[in-house]
Amino acid sequence: MSKANLLNWLKEGQVTIPNVLLTQYKAMNLNEHELVLLLQLISFVEKGNEFPTPAEISSSMTIGVSECSDILRKLIQKGFIEIKDGFTSDGIRFERYSLDPLWEKCVDYFLLQEKQAETMVTQQEETNLYSCFEQEFGRPLSPFECETLAMWLDDDHHDTVIIKAALREAVISGKLNFRYIDRILFEWKKNGIKTIEQAKSYGQKFRQYQKINKPKEPTKTNGSLPFYNWLEH
């Protein structure tokens, strides 16, 4: 290939296509002909031809001029493209295709994908949370306990990590029941505890406080940690 041919190839330019358009065009209610026509239109616009004719577009596709015109009309009706007025520097009016509606739809579907991915992660975390409780309790949770867990998540907006930390605190304290865990979560929320690091630090401070203020209590020899009785505060 000669240098001149390479230069001509570079002058043809490249078309940048959002990946979401290629992966979500079916969900966006586009078929393959409509997608390819949009890609052709993007190419024409990027090369400076903002209002290519159906004949110009169809010359690069396997469809005829009439079908190309029909598809253009459908894309306008579906809100993927629109025809806008433009003016030259001399004040001469002209028409052009605007791709802004297409880009807006691409952004909407990209954000939808992100939201769906976040929802899946959240659902998985909640499933793991229920499994974690059942493992610690050594049995399936009752309907009331499941409802309490859901309330902590949906009504009180506790993070799953914080709920697990409260469960761990209850295990360490030897008070494995939902009333005790609910009290821990209440105290943490009241004191602005939002991360697992803050929860660990808060629990350690209370244990130290209890050791200092209750020196006459018998020292446990089984290696278990002293616990802060959240239900008494």
SEVO-367334 format. One record per residue (C-alpha): z negated, y, x negated; residue number from 1; residue in three letters. Coordinates in nm, 4 decimals, padded with zeros to 6 digits. Each point is the difference from the previous one (the first is absolute). Last residue first. Layout:
Z Y X NUM ALA
...
END
This chain:
-07.8055 00.2174 02.8532 233 HIS
-00.1660 -00.3365 00.0727 232 GLU
00.3281 -00.1739 00.0816 231 LEU
00.1453 00.0781 -00.3443 230 TRP
-00.2563 -00.2185 -00.1752 229 ASN
00.0909 00.0573 -00.3637 228 TYR
00.0187 -00.3235 -00.1941 227 PHE
-00.1537 -00.1480 -00.3085 226 PRO
00.2568 -00.2055 -00.1962 225 LEU
-00.0167 -00.3788 -00.0119 224 SER
-00.0953 -00.1725 -00.3266 223 GLY
-00.2154 -00.2690 00.1564 222 ASN
-00.3197 00.1459 -00.1389 221 THR
-00.0665 00.2677 00.2592 220 LYS
-00.2633 00.2544 -00.0964 219 THR
-00.2758 00.0336 00.2540 218 PRO
-00.0219 00.3481 00.1535 217 GLU
-00.2611 00.2211 -00.1645 216 LYS
00.2536 00.2283 -00.1689 215 PRO
00.1366 00.1341 00.3299 214 LYS
00.1020 00.3585 -00.0760 213 ASN
00.1765 -00.0637 -00.3309 212 ILE
00.1703 -00.3218 00.1080 211 LYS
00.1101 00.1571 00.3284 210 GLN
00.1508 00.3029 -00.1719 209 TYR
00.1859 -00.2241 -00.2444 208 GLN
00.1401 -00.1974 00.2905 207 ARG
00.0961 00.3206 00.1764 206 PHE
00.1800 00.1319 -00.3066 205 LYS
00.1866 -00.3289 -00.0453 204 GLN
00.1247 00.0079 00.3594 203 GLY
00.1334 00.3542 -00.0348 202 TYR
00.1758 -00.0802 -00.3277 201 SER
00.1642 -00.3080 00.1486 200 LYS
00.1108 00.1952 00.3086 199 ALA
00.1358 00.2877 -00.2092 198 GLN
00.2048 -00.2442 -00.2081 197 GLU
00.1229 -00.1722 00.3172 196 ILE
00.1357 00.3295 00.1254 195 THR
-00.0720 00.2116 00.3080 194 LYS
-00.3764 00.0701 -00.0025 193 ILE
-00.0488 00.3382 00.1653 192 GLY
-00.3730 -00.0338 00.0614 191 ASN
00.0274 -00.0439 00.3760 190 LYS
00.2876 -00.2438 -00.0511 189 LYS
-00.2095 -00.2058 -00.2394 188 TRP
-00.3005 -00.0047 00.2320 187 GLU
00.2120 -00.1106 00.2974 186 PHE
00.1745 -00.2661 -00.2071 185 LEU
-00.3352 -00.1397 -00.1101 184 ILE
-00.1277 00.0035 00.3584 183 ARG
00.3080 -00.1903 00.1187 182 ASP
-00.0572 -00.2575 -00.2733 181 ILE
-00.3590 -00.0543 00.1202 180 TYR
00.1076 -00.0352 00.3620 179 ARG
00.2814 -00.2332 -00.1017 178 PHE
-00.2263 -00.2548 -00.1660 177 ASN
-00.0449 -00.1325 -00.3511 176 LEU
-00.3268 00.1539 -00.1075 175 LYS
-00.0620 -00.1721 -00.3346 174 GLY
00.0229 00.3343 -00.1792 173 SER
00.2786 -00.1204 -00.2285 172 ILE
00.1912 -00.1357 00.3003 171 VAL
-00.0510 00.3247 00.1933 170 ALA
00.1254 00.2047 -00.2948 169 GLU
00.3040 -00.2272 -00.0269 168 ARG
00.0764 00.0582 00.3681 167 LEU
-00.0354 00.3753 -00.0557 166 ALA
00.2461 -00.0256 -00.2903 165 ALA
00.2419 -00.1939 00.2200 164 LYS
-00.0251 00.2756 00.2607 163 ILE
00.0645 00.2607 -00.2703 162 ILE
00.3114 -00.1834 -00.1213 161 VAL
00.1281 -00.0335 00.3564 160 THR
-00.0214 00.3785 00.0384 159 ASP
-00.2283 00.1235 00.2758 158 HIS
00.1793 00.1892 00.2755 157 HIS
-00.3004 00.0027 00.2369 156 ASP
00.2130 -00.0694 00.3075 155 ASP
00.2831 -00.2177 -00.1338 154 ASP
-00.1470 -00.1820 -00.3001 153 LEU
-00.3694 -00.0164 00.0842 152 TRP
00.0891 -00.0624 00.3646 151 MET
00.2284 -00.2894 -00.0951 150 ALA
-00.2834 -00.1577 -00.1959 149 LEU
-00.2314 00.0410 00.2974 148 THR
00.2565 -00.1610 00.2309 147 GLU
00.0314 -00.2943 -00.2364 146 CYS
-00.3809 -00.0312 00.0017 145 GLU
-00.0064 00.0058 00.3809 144 PHE
00.2768 -00.2621 00.0190 143 PRO
-00.2036 -00.2229 -00.2367 142 SER
00.1027 -00.0396 -00.3630 141 LEU
00.0985 -00.3443 -00.1242 140 PRO
-00.2630 -00.1611 -00.2257 139 ARG
-00.1417 00.0103 -00.3513 138 GLY
-00.1261 00.3559 00.0387 137 PHE
00.1369 00.0944 -00.3436 136 GLU
00.3322 -00.1788 00.0583 135 GLN
00.0340 00.1340 00.3519 134 GLU
-00.0574 00.3527 -00.1270 133 PHE
00.2626 -00.0374 -00.2738 132 CYS
00.2510 -00.1490 00.2443 131 SER
-00.0434 00.2993 00.2324 130 TYR
00.0553 00.2359 -00.2943 129 LEU
00.3054 -00.1941 -00.1203 128 ASN
00.1586 00.0495 00.3420 127 THR
-00.0864 00.3705 -00.0165 126 GLU
00.1598 00.0316 -00.3441 125 GLU
00.3117 -00.1801 00.1231 124 GLN
00.0256 00.2309 00.3001 123 GLN
-00.0382 00.3047 -00.2246 122 THR
00.2703 -00.1237 -00.2377 121 VAL
00.2336 -00.0681 00.2923 120 MET
-00.0672 00.3453 00.1435 119 THR
00.0717 00.1627 -00.3360 118 GLU
00.3342 -00.1825 -00.0191 117 ALA
00.0843 00.1059 00.3562 116 GLN
-00.0854 00.3613 -00.0849 115 LYS
00.2180 -00.0051 -00.3112 114 GLU
00.2885 -00.1523 00.1936 113 GLN
-00.0385 00.2656 00.2698 112 LEU
00.0020 00.2705 -00.2680 111 LEU
00.3293 -00.1393 -00.1299 110 PHE
00.1330 -00.0220 00.3558 109 TYR
-00.0787 00.3655 00.0666 108 ASP
00.1432 00.1094 -00.3368 107 VAL
00.3248 -00.1871 00.0681 106 CYS
00.0175 00.1553 00.3480 105 LYS
-00.0378 00.3468 -00.1515 104 GLU
00.2693 -00.0781 -00.2562 103 TRP
00.2411 -00.1003 00.2768 102 LEU
-00.0778 00.3111 00.2057 101 PRO
00.0651 00.2172 -00.3114 100 ASP
00.3453 -00.1496 -00.0538 99 LEU
00.1806 00.3081 00.1296 98 SER
00.3738 -00.0318 00.0512 97 TYR
00.1939 00.3238 -00.0404 96 ARG
00.1889 00.2517 00.2104 95 GLU
00.1554 00.3240 -00.1228 94 PHE
-00.0368 00.3727 00.0627 93 ARG
00.1602 00.2510 -00.2392 92 ILE
-00.2466 00.2651 -00.1130 91 GLY
00.1673 00.0544 -00.3365 90 ASP
-00.2817 -00.1819 -00.1798 89 SER
00.0772 -00.2941 00.2251 88 THR
-00.1863 -00.0661 00.3216 87 PHE
-00.1450 -00.3187 00.1412 86 GLY
-00.0337 -00.1431 00.3463 85 ASP
-00.1745 -00.3297 00.0556 84 LYS
00.1080 -00.3452 00.1072 83 ILE
-00.2769 -00.2545 00.0231 82 GLU
-00.0872 -00.3303 -00.1611 81 ILE
-00.2407 -00.2832 00.0749 80 PHE
-00.0934 00.1159 00.3502 79 GLY
00.1173 -00.3024 00.1959 78 LYS
00.2611 00.2145 00.1758 77 GLN
00.1290 00.1320 -00.3353 76 ILE
00.0169 -00.3503 -00.1412 75 LEU
00.1796 -00.1162 00.3152 74 LYS
00.2602 00.2771 -00.0333 73 ARG
00.0621 -00.0914 -00.3646 72 LEU
00.0363 -00.3642 00.1011 71 ILE
00.2649 00.0851 00.2584 70 ASP
00.1939 00.2131 -00.2490 69 SER
-00.0032 -00.2876 -00.2525 68 CYS
00.1233 -00.2359 00.2712 67 GLU
00.2967 00.2290 00.0660 66 SER
00.0763 00.0492 -00.3706 65 VAL
00.0097 -00.3713 -00.0703 64 GLY
-00.2673 -00.2196 -00.1561 63 ILE
-00.0034 -00.1792 -00.3344 62 THR
-00.1433 00.2981 -00.1856 61 MET
00.1072 00.2467 -00.2700 60 SER
00.2921 00.1397 00.2019 59 SER
-00.2336 00.0075 00.3013 58 SER
-00.1850 00.3013 -00.1412 57 ILE
00.3076 00.2089 -00.0711 56 GLU
00.1591 -00.0868 00.3351 55 ALA
-00.3249 00.0777 00.1849 54 PRO
00.0143 00.3456 -00.1588 53 THR
-00.2407 00.1091 -00.2706 52 PRO
-00.2292 00.2937 00.0841 51 PHE
-00.2330 00.0648 -00.2936 50 GLU
00.2532 -00.0711 -00.2741 49 ASN
-00.1910 00.1079 -00.3112 48 GLY
-00.0197 -00.3297 -00.1886 47 LYS
-00.3545 -00.0545 00.1257 46 GLU
00.1245 00.0508 00.3552 45 VAL
00.2771 -00.2580 -00.0406 44 PHE
-00.2393 -00.2580 -00.1473 43 SER
-00.2579 00.0523 00.2748 42 ILE
00.2772 -00.0453 00.2573 41 LEU
00.1074 -00.3245 -00.1620 40 GLN
-00.3614 -00.1229 00.0070 39 LEU
-00.0243 00.0990 00.3651 38 LEU
00.3202 -00.1911 00.0731 37 LEU
-00.1444 -00.3010 -00.1812 36 VAL
-00.3133 00.0093 00.2143 35 LEU
00.1907 00.0451 00.3263 34 GLU
00.2257 -00.2927 -00.0837 33 HIS
-00.2995 -00.2157 -00.0951 32 GLU
-00.1962 00.0675 00.3186 31 ASN
-00.2639 00.2688 00.0480 30 LEU
-00.2984 -00.0131 00.2353 29 ASN
-00.2536 00.1342 -00.2531 28 MET
-00.1502 -00.3489 -00.0190 27 ALA
00.3407 -00.1236 -00.1148 26 LYS
00.0245 00.2838 -00.2535 25 TYR
-00.3408 -00.0887 -00.1438 24 GLN
00.0760 -00.1547 -00.3396 23 THR
00.3060 00.2024 -00.0957 22 LEU
-00.1299 00.3293 00.1411 21 LEU
-00.3468 -00.0635 -00.1465 20 VAL
00.1582 -00.0310 -00.3438 19 ASN
00.1090 00.3611 00.0163 18 PRO
00.3630 00.0272 -00.1166 17 ILE
00.1115 00.2131 -00.2928 16 THR
00.3786 00.0124 -00.0269 15 VAL
00.1501 00.0219 -00.3446 14 GLN
00.2682 00.2212 -00.1535 13 GLY
00.3756 -00.0452 -00.0021 12 GLU
00.0025 00.2244 -00.3059 11 LYS
-00.1594 -00.2798 -00.2005 10 LEU
00.2910 -00.2346 00.0810 9 TRP
00.2506 00.2691 -00.0937 8 ASN
-00.1770 00.0431 -00.3332 7 LEU
00.0095 -00.3742 -00.0588 6 LEU
00.3714 -00.0057 00.0751 5 ASN
00.0591 00.2832 -00.2468 4 ALA
-00.1998 -00.1849 -00.2674 3 LYS
00.2263 -00.2994 00.0385 2 SER
-00.0998 -00.3372 00.1419 1 MET
END
